[in-house]
Structure formats: C-alpha cells, structure tokens
Amino acid sequence: MPHDLHPRLLRGFVATAETLHFGRAAQRLHVAQQALSRDIRTLERLLGDALLTRTTRSVGLTPAGQRLLPRARRLLALHDEIVNGAERRPLLLDLNSDVTGPDLTTDRVLERARAAWPEGEILARFLGGLAAAAEELVAHRLDAAFGRFAGLPAGTRAQLAQTPVRLERVSVMMAAGHPLAGRPVLRLADLAGHPVDVCAGNPATTEWADLGTRLLRTHGLAPAAPYVPPVGVDETARYLTRHGDPMLTTTGGPLIPGVVNVPLVEPVPLTLVSLVHRPEPLHPGLAALGAAAAELGAREGWLRRPADSWLAESDAALLAA
C-alpha cells in the first residue's frame, strides 16, 4: 500500500462496501456524499485499481474491492485499537446556550445520546453560537456543535463536516407588552414597520444574522440596529423590553418570563440545524450523537419540509446533497 494512505480513505471504502450505498455510507461516517465519493476515487487512484462498480441504481464490489475489504477491516481495527485510549476522553459538545426550551433540538439529541452511550461522557459547552463554536472546532478545542452550517464562511465550512439534523420553525420573541405580542401567529407581512432584531451585533452567531438578513430581505422587511447581545434569561427579558424590537428565534426556543414566542407564517420560515464536526478522527461520542439525531428525526419527521415554507437556498442545497 502507498505510504501516504490515510485511514479515512479505507474507512470510507469499508462503509460503502458494507452498505453498497454512497448515501447511507456518508450518513454513517457523518460526511458529505461528495466528500466520500472523492475519497473513494482517491483510494482507487492510489491503489491503481477500481474497487467499486457504480450504476445509477446500484453499487457493487469489483474483484479488487473484494480482496481489499477484509484487509482494510483488519487495518482499521488495528488503527482503532491504537488510538482507542485517546478516544476515551469526553466528547466536548457546544449547545450554544445553557438556557433550555420546550423543544430544543440540541437538548433532546444530547439527552438521547447520553442514554444510548452510558459508558462514555459528553460534556456540554455554551459558546453562544455556531460561529464561535466553529473557531473552536477548527482549533481542535471542541469536538462537535449544532447550528446553521450554511451561514459559516466558505473557508470554515471547507474544514468541517456536517449532517443535517432538523428543519426548525423560525419565530419571533418579544416583550409581552409589544403591540404584536397577543397574536397566536404572525404573518411575515405583519412585521412591516417593526424592525426585527437578527442578532447582528453578536459575533458568536453570525450564521444566524445571515439567515435573518436573507429572510427579511426576501420579504421586504427591515432589520433592527445591531445591539450588544444579552446573556441569560433575565438579561434577555430586559433587553427585549428596553429595545422593543421583535427578536428572531425558533419555536422551540427558551421560555423567558415576561416574553412571548410567536410563530411566523405565510410562509413558514425554516432554518436547517446540523451536527457539525471535523471530518477526522471520529470520536465514538459523535456516533452516539448522530444515531440519536437520526432516531429522533425519523420518528418525528425532523427533515420533512412543510409545503408553505421558506428555506434559504444555501440551506436547501445541504439537504439536497
């Protein structure tokens, strides 16, 4: 074998050989399908032989692929045995905020993953947003995070991998005394004349400000001036009362005394939440998080898009990948 053969290439081959499906193999490895296909082509080029047969309907093993599969499994088992000691450390996961809500994706996935992986440890961190967490991921000071991957800079996205987890409904929260606070839902058109706070003053969550800017621009609405962001439940309540602008959030967001959370409709705005991490190495806790997200998502239709909905094109592209 070539001296520069990376275990990632073999791992991608084994997953594809075992599933005979690029999409399912990519999901197992928590990588984009295009990245997996590229790794398989790289491996075939390094070994000088085709390993898989590909048609529009099926994937199969060539004779060379059949010969490689058992050897690749043995080599990966040895590799995992060597690095297993390092992988006993806790997985560090960013949840954005320590404020809980009635249906927070991050809280629910973490709870399920911890229950399914009792022998391991997942430690939560609260960095305030995916933009801040992504810096820690790239610097190897964090293992995983949740958030809107499409809103990260292209250079950052190129260094990370993501798995779509859930399409969350976007809403606005505002002080209970706001003129719009008494309505059960708000049409996007109802926000005309009411600038919307998209957290543009928060450097930790620029991916969210990007979503808000796209949403408001598309529907002819105005963003509020960027303010220094609040931290915590009490400070958020004071902030919303002081500034008076509805703040963009999600329907499963935090429950704050004196603050109401009103869903948006016509259309229903959505944001795509992904599990974000470095492509390699895969911490065993990451597999537990991915499995928990997939289980909850399949049971509750987390990636099923409503008919009357709005989703940024950059997010929709990740779903289609």
Phi, psi and omega in degrees: 000151178298148183292335184262023180285116182275140178304332179302322181294317178293322180296320177295320178296314182298316180298319179290321179294326182280328181264338186051040181201119183295322181295313180292324178295318179297320179295320179299321184270355181060045177229163176289146181298324178297320179294321178296314179300320179296319179295321179296317178296322178297317179297316179297322179292319180295323182271349177071028181204148174286135182253334183229145169262139184229130169231178179293343185243345187208160175233137179220171179263135171280169175305320178295322178294322178295323179290324184285326189307307181295325179291322178295321178298318180295318181294319179291324177298319178294317178301314181294326178296321181292316185270357185301324179301317180294329184278001175283348179294158178296150172274131180262117186238128177270131179251008180079299185218152177272006176276129182266165179217178184289335183208053180282124180304313184299316180297318184290319179295316180298316180300316181292319181294319179297322179292325182277345183231062186292338181282347181252179180226131174242120181256128182276144172235158185226087187265358172094347180171162183292328179301317178291319180295323182299322177299320179289325177297311181298326180275004179063030175256002181211150183258327184201160178204165174244147176160188184272094185298322184297339182273358178280155175300150183302320180297326178287316179301326182295338182264357186232166176240158180213151172234121178301135183245311187203141168268109182264143178281134180271143180219184172233143172244148184205162176299146184300339180272000181294145181303334181266359191290339186274000184271144179290327175217162177234128169289149177304324179296335179293342182276357177300130183086358178238095179305141186252131179281115180254019178062036181293342179271005183254107181292345181281344187226045180297335178295329179283320176299324177298316178298312181300318179298316179297316182297311183293318180298317182298326186252017174067031181253164186253138173278152175283164176297145178288130179243161172295127189286150175278163176229123178097165185295308184297317181293326178294318178299316178296318181300313182293324177291319183291312186273331173079359182269137171300140181250132180291132179209201177235160185294335179269012187289189190293148172267117185237124178303134179082006182232139177247151179242115187244122178296149177259143181221173176054067353273175176278112178285142181234154170230141181266117176267130180239157168271120189244137182198173173285150181298324183211153350281160180271112175290140180301331177295333178293322177297322178295319177295316180298318180293320179296317179296317180295320181295311180296319181296318180293321183288326187246007177065042186296333182255014177274123186268127177298154183296312182264077184221161175239132177220132179303143183302323180295326177286319179299327179295324178292324178293324183279346185292000000 
